[in-house]
Amino acid sequence: MHGDAIFAFLPLLTILFYLAPIIFIIWFLLKFLKIQQEKNQILKSISNKLDHFNENKPKV
């Protein structure tokens, strides 16, 4: 009896083994894109501050 239940779940386990890497790759790409977006916002902020600093700098 218990052996039949294990064999019934084997197809589900194989599907999970195939889906796990795909889900991990999608999660990694979304995380990577979010980090890149945050870096771009920080760089944009730094650029704006430098532009503001250069505009207020007295001309020699």
C-alpha positions as CSV (number, residue, x, y, z in Angstrom):
1,M,0.0,0.0,0.0
2,H,2.6,2.6,1.0
3,G,4.8,1.7,-2.0
4,D,1.9,2.6,-4.3
5,A,1.6,6.1,-2.7
6,I,5.3,6.7,-3.3
7,F,5.1,5.8,-6.9
8,A,2.0,8.1,-7.3
9,F,4.1,11.1,-6.1
10,L,7.2,10.4,-8.3
11,P,5.8,12.2,-11.3
12,L,5.1,15.2,-9.1
13,L,8.6,15.1,-7.7
14,T,10.1,15.0,-11.2
15,I,8.0,18.0,-12.3
16,L,9.2,19.9,-9.2
17,F,12.8,19.1,-10.0
18,Y,12.3,20.6,-13.5
19,L,10.4,23.6,-12.2
20,A,12.8,24.5,-9.4
21,P,15.7,25.7,-11.5
22,I,13.3,27.7,-13.7
23,I,11.7,29.4,-10.7
24,F,15.1,30.1,-9.2
25,I,16.3,31.7,-12.5
26,I,13.3,33.9,-12.7
27,W,13.6,34.9,-9.0
28,F,17.3,35.7,-9.6
29,L,16.6,37.8,-12.7
30,L,13.9,39.8,-10.9
31,K,16.2,40.4,-7.9
32,F,19.1,41.4,-10.3
33,L,16.8,43.9,-12.1
34,K,15.6,45.4,-8.9
35,I,19.2,45.9,-7.7
36,Q,20.2,47.5,-11.0
37,Q,17.3,49.9,-10.8
38,E,18.3,50.9,-7.3
39,K,21.9,51.5,-8.5
40,N,20.6,53.6,-11.3
41,Q,18.6,55.8,-9.0
42,I,21.6,56.3,-6.7
43,L,23.8,57.2,-9.6
44,K,21.1,59.6,-10.9
45,S,20.9,61.3,-7.5
46,I,24.7,61.7,-7.4
47,S,24.7,63.1,-10.9
48,N,22.0,65.6,-10.0
49,K,24.0,66.7,-7.0
50,L,27.2,67.1,-9.0
51,D,25.3,69.1,-11.7
52,H,23.9,71.4,-8.9
53,F,27.3,71.8,-7.4
54,N,28.8,72.7,-10.8
55,E,26.1,75.3,-11.5
56,N,26.7,77.1,-8.2
57,K,30.4,77.0,-8.5
58,P,31.9,80.5,-9.2
59,K,33.5,81.0,-12.6
60,V,37.2,81.8,-12.5
